[in-house]
């Protein structure tokens, strides 16, 4: 069950990042998060803090609910 949640979050992050035409490196710099952390979130193997989700949504100029859709 947890893997499903993390996979959905990762897929949502990947989809939004691609829609915004951002590379993983660009998002890493803009959100001030480690590139490997972002890769692990997108792969669904990381359990990000809510503060990390907020940083990502701000960097992607989207609402956190978009990243959490379907969880």
PDB file of N, CA, C and O in Angstrom, chain B, residues numbered from 101:
ATOM      1  N   UNK B 101       0.828  -1.201   0.000  1.00  0.00           N
ATOM      2  CA  UNK B 101       0.000   0.000   0.000  1.00  0.00           C
ATOM      3  C   UNK B 101       0.869   1.261   0.000  1.00  0.00           C
ATOM      4  O   UNK B 101       0.604   2.183  -0.771  1.00  0.00           O
ATOM      5  N   UNK B 102       1.908   1.321   0.853  1.00  0.00           N
ATOM      6  CA  UNK B 102       2.767   2.501   0.888  1.00  0.00           C
ATOM      7  C   UNK B 102       3.467   2.693  -0.448  1.00  0.00           C
ATOM      8  O   UNK B 102       3.616   3.820  -0.921  1.00  0.00           O
ATOM      9  N   UNK B 103       3.901   1.585  -1.060  1.00  0.00           N
ATOM     10  CA  UNK B 103       4.573   1.705  -2.349  1.00  0.00           C
ATOM     11  C   UNK B 103       3.648   2.319  -3.386  1.00  0.00           C
ATOM     12  O   UNK B 103       4.088   3.101  -4.229  1.00  0.00           O
ATOM     13  N   UNK B 104       2.368   1.969  -3.328  1.00  0.00           N
ATOM     14  CA  UNK B 104       1.407   2.555  -4.256  1.00  0.00           C
ATOM     15  C   UNK B 104       1.318   4.064  -4.075  1.00  0.00           C
ATOM     16  O   UNK B 104       1.263   4.811  -5.052  1.00  0.00           O
ATOM     17  N   UNK B 105       1.304   4.500  -2.847  1.00  0.00           N
ATOM     18  CA  UNK B 105       1.224   5.934  -2.549  1.00  0.00           C
ATOM     19  C   UNK B 105       2.470   6.646  -3.060  1.00  0.00           C
ATOM     20  O   UNK B 105       2.378   7.686  -3.711  1.00  0.00           O
ATOM     21  N   UNK B 106       3.636   6.074  -2.759  1.00  0.00           N
ATOM     22  CA  UNK B 106       4.877   6.703  -3.184  1.00  0.00           C
ATOM     23  C   UNK B 106       5.012   6.689  -4.705  1.00  0.00           C
ATOM     24  O   UNK B 106       5.527   7.639  -5.294  1.00  0.00           O
ATOM     25  N   UNK B 107       4.552   5.617  -5.337  1.00  0.00           N
ATOM     26  CA  UNK B 107       4.594   5.538  -6.804  1.00  0.00           C
ATOM     27  C   UNK B 107       3.687   6.580  -7.438  1.00  0.00           C
ATOM     28  O   UNK B 107       4.064   7.220  -8.420  1.00  0.00           O
ATOM     29  N   UNK B 108       2.494   6.754  -6.884  1.00  0.00           N
ATOM     30  CA  UNK B 108       1.564   7.761  -7.410  1.00  0.00           C
ATOM     31  C   UNK B 108       2.136   9.159  -7.256  1.00  0.00           C
ATOM     32  O   UNK B 108       2.070   9.970  -8.179  1.00  0.00           O
ATOM     33  N   UNK B 109       2.695   9.437  -6.092  1.00  0.00           N
ATOM     34  CA  UNK B 109       3.308  10.742  -5.866  1.00  0.00           C
ATOM     35  C   UNK B 109       4.452  10.964  -6.852  1.00  0.00           C
ATOM     36  O   UNK B 109       4.570  12.038  -7.441  1.00  0.00           O
ATOM     37  N   UNK B 110       5.284   9.954  -7.029  1.00  0.00           N
ATOM     38  CA  UNK B 110       6.395  10.050  -7.979  1.00  0.00           C
ATOM     39  C   UNK B 110       5.928  10.265  -9.400  1.00  0.00           C
ATOM     40  O   UNK B 110       6.496  11.078 -10.129  1.00  0.00           O
ATOM     41  N   UNK B 111       4.896   9.540  -9.799  1.00  0.00           N
ATOM     42  CA  UNK B 111       4.345   9.717 -11.150  1.00  0.00           C
ATOM     43  C   UNK B 111       3.768  11.113 -11.332  1.00  0.00           C
ATOM     44  O   UNK B 111       3.945  11.737 -12.379  1.00  0.00           O
ATOM     45  N   UNK B 112       3.077  11.597 -10.309  1.00  0.00           N
ATOM     46  CA  UNK B 112       2.516  12.952 -10.385  1.00  0.00           C
ATOM     47  C   UNK B 112       3.625  13.993 -10.506  1.00  0.00           C
ATOM     48  O   UNK B 112       3.531  14.923 -11.307  1.00  0.00           O
ATOM     49  N   UNK B 113       4.662  13.831  -9.714  1.00  0.00           N
ATOM     50  CA  UNK B 113       5.790  14.765  -9.769  1.00  0.00           C
ATOM     51  C   UNK B 113       6.427  14.739 -11.154  1.00  0.00           C
ATOM     52  O   UNK B 113       6.672  15.791 -11.745  1.00  0.00           O
ATOM     53  N   UNK B 114       6.692  13.555 -11.667  1.00  0.00           N
ATOM     54  CA  UNK B 114       7.310  13.413 -12.993  1.00  0.00           C
ATOM     55  C   UNK B 114       6.440  14.072 -14.067  1.00  0.00           C
ATOM     56  O   UNK B 114       6.938  14.817 -14.910  1.00  0.00           O
ATOM     57  N   UNK B 115       5.125  13.787 -14.024  1.00  0.00           N
ATOM     58  CA  UNK B 115       4.202  14.329 -15.026  1.00  0.00           C
ATOM     59  C   UNK B 115       4.190  15.856 -15.012  1.00  0.00           C
ATOM     60  O   UNK B 115       4.284  16.492 -16.062  1.00  0.00           O
ATOM     61  N   UNK B 116       4.077  16.437 -13.833  1.00  0.00           N
ATOM     62  CA  UNK B 116       4.032  17.901 -13.716  1.00  0.00           C
ATOM     63  C   UNK B 116       5.361  18.506 -14.158  1.00  0.00           C
ATOM     64  O   UNK B 116       5.386  19.521 -14.855  1.00  0.00           O
ATOM     65  N   UNK B 117       6.458  17.885 -13.754  1.00  0.00           N
ATOM     66  CA  UNK B 117       7.782  18.396 -14.149  1.00  0.00           C
ATOM     67  C   UNK B 117       7.926  18.395 -15.663  1.00  0.00           C
ATOM     68  O   UNK B 117       8.428  19.362 -16.236  1.00  0.00           O
ATOM     69  N   UNK B 118       7.494  17.325 -16.317  1.00  0.00           N
ATOM     70  CA  UNK B 118       7.567  17.239 -17.779  1.00  0.00           C
ATOM     71  C   UNK B 118       6.630  18.263 -18.425  1.00  0.00           C
ATOM     72  O   UNK B 118       6.994  18.908 -19.408  1.00  0.00           O
ATOM     73  N   UNK B 119       5.431  18.410 -17.874  1.00  0.00           N
ATOM     74  CA  UNK B 119       4.491  19.412 -18.404  1.00  0.00           C
ATOM     75  C   UNK B 119       5.068  20.822 -18.320  1.00  0.00           C
ATOM     76  O   UNK B 119       4.797  21.664 -19.176  1.00  0.00           O
ATOM     77  N   UNK B 120       5.859  21.069 -17.294  1.00  0.00           N
ATOM     78  CA  UNK B 120       6.480  22.385 -17.112  1.00  0.00           C
ATOM     79  C   UNK B 120       7.809  22.494 -17.865  1.00  0.00           C
ATOM     80  O   UNK B 120       8.498  23.511 -17.772  1.00  0.00           O
ATOM     81  N   UNK B 121       8.162  21.452 -18.604  1.00  0.00           N
ATOM     82  CA  UNK B 121       9.400  21.415 -19.401  1.00  0.00           C
ATOM     83  C   UNK B 121      10.640  21.668 -18.543  1.00  0.00           C
ATOM     84  O   UNK B 121      11.540  22.413 -18.930  1.00  0.00           O
ATOM     85  N   UNK B 122      10.665  21.036 -17.381  1.00  0.00           N
ATOM     86  CA  UNK B 122      11.800  21.192 -16.478  1.00  0.00           C
ATOM     87  C   UNK B 122      12.593  19.895 -16.427  1.00  0.00           C
ATOM     88  O   UNK B 122      12.027  18.802 -16.437  1.00  0.00           O
ATOM     89  N   UNK B 123      13.896  20.033 -16.373  1.00  0.00           N
ATOM     90  CA  UNK B 123      14.746  18.870 -16.142  1.00  0.00           C
ATOM     91  C   UNK B 123      14.814  18.615 -14.640  1.00  0.00           C
ATOM     92  O   UNK B 123      14.435  19.460 -13.828  1.00  0.00           O
ATOM     93  N   UNK B 124      15.297  17.448 -14.300  1.00  0.00           N
ATOM     94  CA  UNK B 124      15.458  17.124 -12.882  1.00  0.00           C
ATOM     95  C   UNK B 124      16.466  18.070 -12.226  1.00  0.00           C
ATOM     96  O   UNK B 124      16.315  18.436 -11.061  1.00  0.00           O
ATOM     97  N   UNK B 125      17.489  18.459 -12.979  1.00  0.00           N
ATOM     98  CA  UNK B 125      18.492  19.395 -12.448  1.00  0.00           C
ATOM     99  C   UNK B 125      17.900  20.782 -12.225  1.00  0.00           C
ATOM    100  O   UNK B 125      18.195  21.429 -11.220  1.00  0.00           O
ATOM    101  N   UNK B 126      17.063  21.240 -13.159  1.00  0.00           N
ATOM    102  CA  UNK B 126      16.424  22.544 -12.993  1.00  0.00           C
ATOM    103  C   UNK B 126      15.516  22.553 -11.769  1.00  0.00           C
ATOM    104  O   UNK B 126      15.526  23.500 -10.983  1.00  0.00           O
ATOM    105  N   UNK B 127      14.727  21.485 -11.616  1.00  0.00           N
ATOM    106  CA  UNK B 127      13.833  21.412 -10.458  1.00  0.00           C
ATOM    107  C   UNK B 127      14.636  21.330  -9.167  1.00  0.00           C
ATOM    108  O   UNK B 127      14.268  21.940  -8.162  1.00  0.00           O
ATOM    109  N   UNK B 128      15.711  20.590  -9.192  1.00  0.00           N
ATOM    110  CA  UNK B 128      16.570  20.462  -8.021  1.00  0.00           C
ATOM    111  C   UNK B 128      17.076  21.825  -7.560  1.00  0.00           C
ATOM    112  O   UNK B 128      17.036  22.139  -6.370  1.00  0.00           O
ATOM    113  N   UNK B 129      17.545  22.618  -8.490  1.00  0.00           N
ATOM    114  CA  UNK B 129      18.050  23.950  -8.152  1.00  0.00           C
ATOM    115  C   UNK B 129      16.936  24.867  -7.672  1.00  0.00           C
ATOM    116  O   UNK B 129      17.091  25.577  -6.679  1.00  0.00           O
ATOM    117  N   UNK B 130      15.809  24.850  -8.384  1.00  0.00           N
ATOM    118  CA  UNK B 130      14.713  25.751  -8.050  1.00  0.00           C
ATOM    119  C   UNK B 130      14.087  25.410  -6.695  1.00  0.00           C
ATOM    120  O   UNK B 130      13.708  26.305  -5.939  1.00  0.00           O
ATOM    121  N   UNK B 131      13.981  24.114  -6.393  1.00  0.00           N
ATOM    122  CA  UNK B 131      13.386  23.689  -5.123  1.00  0.00           C
ATOM    123  C   UNK B 131      14.410  23.596  -4.000  1.00  0.00           C
ATOM    124  O   UNK B 131      14.056  23.409  -2.836  1.00  0.00           O
ATOM    125  N   UNK B 132      15.697  23.729  -4.366  1.00  0.00           N
ATOM    126  CA  UNK B 132      16.790  23.606  -3.398  1.00  0.00           C
ATOM    127  C   UNK B 132      16.764  22.244  -2.701  1.00  0.00           C
ATOM    128  O   UNK B 132      16.870  22.134  -1.480  1.00  0.00           O
ATOM    129  N   UNK B 133      16.617  21.212  -3.540  1.00  0.00           N
ATOM    130  CA  UNK B 133      16.616  19.837  -3.071  1.00  0.00           C
ATOM    131  C   UNK B 133      17.659  19.048  -3.853  1.00  0.00           C
ATOM    132  O   UNK B 133      17.951  19.355  -5.009  1.00  0.00           O
ATOM    133  N   UNK B 134      18.202  18.049  -3.219  1.00  0.00           N
ATOM    134  CA  UNK B 134      19.200  17.208  -3.864  1.00  0.00           C
ATOM    135  C   UNK B 134      18.602  16.464  -5.061  1.00  0.00           C
ATOM    136  O   UNK B 134      17.476  15.970  -5.000  1.00  0.00           O
ATOM    137  N   UNK B 135      19.364  16.395  -6.137  1.00  0.00           N
ATOM    138  CA  UNK B 135      18.929  15.733  -7.363  1.00  0.00           C
ATOM    139  C   UNK B 135      18.564  14.275  -7.101  1.00  0.00           C
ATOM    140  O   UNK B 135      17.552  13.792  -7.608  1.00  0.00           O
ATOM    141  N   UNK B 136      19.375  13.569  -6.315  1.00  0.00           N
ATOM    142  CA  UNK B 136      19.103  12.162  -6.026  1.00  0.00           C
ATOM    143  C   UNK B 136      17.825  11.983  -5.213  1.00  0.00           C
ATOM    144  O   UNK B 136      17.112  10.993  -5.376  1.00  0.00           O
ATOM    145  N   UNK B 137      17.543  12.929  -4.351  1.00  0.00           N
ATOM    146  CA  UNK B 137      16.287  12.894  -3.600  1.00  0.00           C
ATOM    147  C   UNK B 137      15.108  12.965  -4.563  1.00  0.00           C
ATOM    148  O   UNK B 137      14.147  12.206  -4.435  1.00  0.00           O
ATOM    149  N   UNK B 138      15.186  13.880  -5.527  1.00  0.00           N
ATOM    150  CA  UNK B 138      14.112  14.010  -6.510  1.00  0.00           C
ATOM    151  C   UNK B 138      13.969  12.751  -7.352  1.00  0.00           C
ATOM    152  O   UNK B 138      12.854  12.304  -7.623  1.00  0.00           O
ATOM    153  N   UNK B 139      15.081  12.185  -7.763  1.00  0.00           N
ATOM    154  CA  UNK B 139      15.032  10.947  -8.539  1.00  0.00           C
ATOM    155  C   UNK B 139      14.365   9.831  -7.740  1.00  0.00           C
ATOM    156  O   UNK B 139      13.566   9.070  -8.285  1.00  0.00           O
ATOM    157  N   UNK B 140      14.686   9.730  -6.462  1.00  0.00           N
ATOM    158  CA  UNK B 140      14.075   8.700  -5.621  1.00  0.00           C
ATOM    159  C   UNK B 140      12.583   8.934  -5.409  1.00  0.00           C
ATOM    160  O   UNK B 140      11.806   7.981  -5.347  1.00  0.00           O
ATOM    161  N   UNK B 141      12.185  10.183  -5.299  1.00  0.00           N
ATOM    162  CA  UNK B 141      10.756  10.487  -5.180  1.00  0.00           C
ATOM    163  C   UNK B 141      10.043  10.085  -6.458  1.00  0.00           C
ATOM    164  O   UNK B 141       8.995   9.441  -6.412  1.00  0.00           O
ATOM    165  N   UNK B 142      10.607  10.465  -7.601  1.00  0.00           N
ATOM    166  CA  UNK B 142       9.977  10.126  -8.882  1.00  0.00           C
ATOM    167  C   UNK B 142       9.911   8.618  -9.110  1.00  0.00           C
ATOM    168  O   UNK B 142       8.973   8.125  -9.738  1.00  0.00           O
ATOM    169  N   UNK B 143      10.899   7.886  -8.605  1.00  0.00           N
ATOM    170  CA  UNK B 143      10.906   6.421  -8.741  1.00  0.00           C
ATOM    171  C   UNK B 143       9.952   5.756  -7.752  1.00  0.00           C
ATOM    172  O   UNK B 143       9.667   4.565  -7.870  1.00  0.00           O
ATOM    173  N   UNK B 144       9.462   6.515  -6.787  1.00  0.00           N
ATOM    174  CA  UNK B 144       8.535   5.969  -5.808  1.00  0.00           C
ATOM    175  C   UNK B 144       9.205   5.218  -4.677  1.00  0.00           C
ATOM    176  O   UNK B 144       8.563   4.413  -4.002  1.00  0.00           O
ATOM    177  N   UNK B 145      10.492   5.470  -4.460  1.00  0.00           N
ATOM    178  CA  UNK B 145      11.204   4.766  -3.399  1.00  0.00           C
ATOM    179  C   UNK B 145      11.508   5.658  -2.194  1.00  0.00           C
ATOM    180  O   UNK B 145      12.090   5.191  -1.215  1.00  0.00           O
ATOM    181  N   UNK B 146      11.129   6.913  -2.253  1.00  0.00           N
ATOM    182  CA  UNK B 146      11.379   7.839  -1.152  1.00  0.00           C
ATOM    183  C   UNK B 146      10.062   8.215  -0.478  1.00  0.00           C
ATOM    184  O   UNK B 146       9.002   8.216  -1.104  1.00  0.00           O
ATOM    185  N   UNK B 147      10.153   8.527   0.785  1.00  0.00           N
ATOM    186  CA  UNK B 147       9.013   8.972   1.573  1.00  0.00           C
ATOM    187  C   UNK B 147       9.250  10.437   1.935  1.00  0.00           C
ATOM    188  O   UNK B 147       9.793  10.733   2.999  1.00  0.00           O
ATOM    189  N   UNK B 148       8.842  11.364   1.045  1.00  0.00           N
ATOM    190  CA  UNK B 148       9.155  12.771   1.279  1.00  0.00           C
ATOM    191  C   UNK B 148       8.321  13.388   2.406  1.00  0.00           C
ATOM    192  O   UNK B 148       7.160  13.038   2.615  1.00  0.00           O
ATOM    193  N   UNK B 149       8.942  14.295   3.104  1.00  0.00           N
ATOM    194  CA  UNK B 149       8.227  15.077   4.103  1.00  0.00           C
ATOM    195  C   UNK B 149       7.234  16.005   3.400  1.00  0.00           C
ATOM    196  O   UNK B 149       7.389  16.331   2.223  1.00  0.00           O
ATOM    197  N   UNK B 150       6.213  16.422   4.148  1.00  0.00           N
ATOM    198  CA  UNK B 150       5.246  17.356   3.566  1.00  0.00           C
ATOM    199  C   UNK B 150       5.931  18.664   3.174  1.00  0.00           C
ATOM    200  O   UNK B 150       5.551  19.293   2.186  1.00  0.00           O
ATOM    201  N   UNK B 151       6.928  19.070   3.938  1.00  0.00           N
ATOM    202  CA  UNK B 151       7.654  20.301   3.602  1.00  0.00           C
ATOM    203  C   UNK B 151       8.359  20.155   2.250  1.00  0.00           C
ATOM    204  O   UNK B 151       8.490  21.135   1.516  1.00  0.00           O
ATOM    205  N   UNK B 152       8.806  18.960   1.917  1.00  0.00           N
ATOM    206  CA  UNK B 152       9.427  18.714   0.613  1.00  0.00           C
ATOM    207  C   UNK B 152       8.390  18.831  -0.495  1.00  0.00           C
ATOM    208  O   UNK B 152       8.669  19.402  -1.550  1.00  0.00           O
ATOM    209  N   UNK B 153       7.199  18.297  -0.263  1.00  0.00           N
ATOM    210  CA  UNK B 153       6.126  18.410  -1.248  1.00  0.00           C
ATOM    211  C   UNK B 153       5.770  19.877  -1.463  1.00  0.00           C
ATOM    212  O   UNK B 153       5.500  20.297  -2.588  1.00  0.00           O
ATOM    213  N   UNK B 154       5.770  20.650  -0.390  1.00  0.00           N
ATOM    214  CA  UNK B 154       5.487  22.090  -0.517  1.00  0.00           C
ATOM    215  C   UNK B 154       6.572  22.794  -1.328  1.00  0.00           C
ATOM    216  O   UNK B 154       6.262  23.634  -2.173  1.00  0.00           O
ATOM    217  N   UNK B 155       7.837  22.464  -1.081  1.00  0.00           N
ATOM    218  CA  UNK B 155       8.931  23.057  -1.858  1.00  0.00           C
ATOM    219  C   UNK B 155       8.789  22.713  -3.337  1.00  0.00           C
ATOM    220  O   UNK B 155       8.981  23.570  -4.200  1.00  0.00           O
ATOM    221  N   UNK B 156       8.455  21.465  -3.625  1.00  0.00           N
ATOM    222  CA  UNK B 156       8.305  21.030  -5.016  1.00  0.00           C
ATOM    223  C   UNK B 156       7.141  21.736  -5.690  1.00  0.00           C
ATOM    224  O   UNK B 156       7.266  22.198  -6.825  1.00  0.00           O
ATOM    225  N   UNK B 157       6.015  21.823  -5.003  1.00  0.00           N
ATOM    226  CA  UNK B 157       4.863  22.478  -5.609  1.00  0.00           C
ATOM    227  C   UNK B 157       5.144  23.955  -5.866  1.00  0.00           C
ATOM    228  O   UNK B 157       4.714  24.500  -6.882  1.00  0.00           O
ATOM    229  N   UNK B 158       5.855  24.599  -4.962  1.00  0.00           N
ATOM    230  CA  UNK B 158       6.218  26.006  -5.164  1.00  0.00           C
ATOM    231  C   UNK B 158       7.162  26.150  -6.359  1.00  0.00           C
ATOM    232  O   UNK B 158       6.990  27.044  -7.188  1.00  0.00           O
ATOM    233  N   UNK B 159       8.153  25.272  -6.442  1.00  0.00           N
ATOM    234  CA  UNK B 159       9.114  25.334  -7.547  1.00  0.00           C
ATOM    235  C   UNK B 159       8.448  25.049  -8.889  1.00  0.00           C
ATOM    236  O   UNK B 159       8.867  25.568  -9.923  1.00  0.00           O
ATOM    237  N   UNK B 160       7.405  24.217  -8.860  1.00  0.00           N
ATOM    238  CA  UNK B 160       6.685  23.869 -10.094  1.00  0.00           C
ATOM    239  C   UNK B 160       5.508  24.815 -10.358  1.00  0.00           C
ATOM    240  O   UNK B 160       4.810  24.686 -11.364  1.00  0.00           O
ATOM    241  N   UNK B 161       5.300  25.760  -9.445  1.00  0.00           N
ATOM    242  CA  UNK B 161       4.196  26.715  -9.568  1.00  0.00           C
ATOM    243  C   UNK B 161       2.858  25.987  -9.713  1.00  0.00           C
ATOM    244  O   UNK B 161       2.066  26.269 -10.611  1.00  0.00           O
ATOM    245  N   UNK B 162       2.637  25.044  -8.800  1.00  0.00           N
ATOM    246  CA  UNK B 162       1.398  24.272  -8.810  1.00  0.00           C
ATOM    247  C   UNK B 162       0.953  24.059  -7.366  1.00  0.00           C
ATOM    248  O   UNK B 162       1.729  24.267  -6.433  1.00  0.00           O
ATOM    249  N   UNK B 163      -0.273  23.652  -7.190  1.00  0.00           N
ATOM    250  CA  UNK B 163      -0.817  23.408  -5.853  1.00  0.00           C
ATOM    251  C   UNK B 163      -0.370  22.034  -5.369  1.00  0.00           C
ATOM    252  O   UNK B 163      -0.298  21.096  -6.162  1.00  0.00           O
ATOM    253  N   UNK B 164      -0.070  21.901  -4.079  1.00  0.00           N
ATOM    254  CA  UNK B 164       0.352  20.592  -3.562  1.00  0.00           C
ATOM    255  C   UNK B 164      -0.647  19.474  -3.846  1.00  0.00           C
ATOM    256  O   UNK B 164      -0.257  18.314  -3.980  1.00  0.00           O
ATOM    257  N   UNK B 165      -1.925  19.814  -3.938  1.00  0.00           N
ATOM    258  CA  UNK B 165      -2.937  18.791  -4.210  1.00  0.00           C
ATOM    259  C   UNK B 165      -2.738  18.129  -5.575  1.00  0.00           C
ATOM    260  O   UNK B 165      -3.145  16.985  -5.777  1.00  0.00           O
ATOM    261  N   UNK B 166      -2.114  18.846  -6.508  1.00  0.00           N
ATOM    262  CA  UNK B 166      -1.844  18.265  -7.826  1.00  0.00           C
ATOM    263  C   UNK B 166      -0.796  17.155  -7.696  1.00  0.00           C
ATOM    264  O   UNK B 166      -0.905  16.114  -8.343  1.00  0.00           O
ATOM    265  N   UNK B 167       0.211  17.383  -6.862  1.00  0.00           N
ATOM    266  CA  UNK B 167       1.226  16.360  -6.646  1.00  0.00           C
ATOM    267  C   UNK B 167       0.667  15.177  -5.848  1.00  0.00           C
ATOM    268  O   UNK B 167       1.139  14.049  -5.993  1.00  0.00           O
ATOM    269  N   UNK B 168      -0.319  15.432  -5.022  1.00  0.00           N
ATOM    270  CA  UNK B 168      -0.893  14.384  -4.166  1.00  0.00           C
ATOM    271  C   UNK B 168      -2.156  13.752  -4.765  1.00  0.00           C
ATOM    272  O   UNK B 168      -2.804  12.936  -4.109  1.00  0.00           O
ATOM    273  N   UNK B 169      -2.501  14.107  -5.962  1.00  0.00           N
ATOM    274  CA  UNK B 169      -3.730  13.613  -6.589  1.00  0.00           C
ATOM    275  C   UNK B 169      -3.723  12.088  -6.667  1.00  0.00           C
ATOM    276  O   UNK B 169      -2.759  11.474  -7.123  1.00  0.00           O
ATOM    277  N   UNK B 170      -4.814  11.500  -6.214  1.00  0.00           N
ATOM    278  CA  UNK B 170      -4.985  10.055  -6.300  1.00  0.00           C
ATOM    279  C   UNK B 170      -4.330   9.259  -5.192  1.00  0.00           C
ATOM    280  O   UNK B 170      -4.298   8.029  -5.247  1.00  0.00           O
ATOM    281  N   UNK B 171      -3.807   9.944  -4.183  1.00  0.00           N
ATOM    282  CA  UNK B 171      -3.154   9.202  -3.091  1.00  0.00           C
ATOM    283  C   UNK B 171      -4.160   8.642  -2.120  1.00  0.00           C
ATOM    284  O   UNK B 171      -3.782   7.992  -1.145  1.00  0.00           O
TER     285      UNK B 171
END
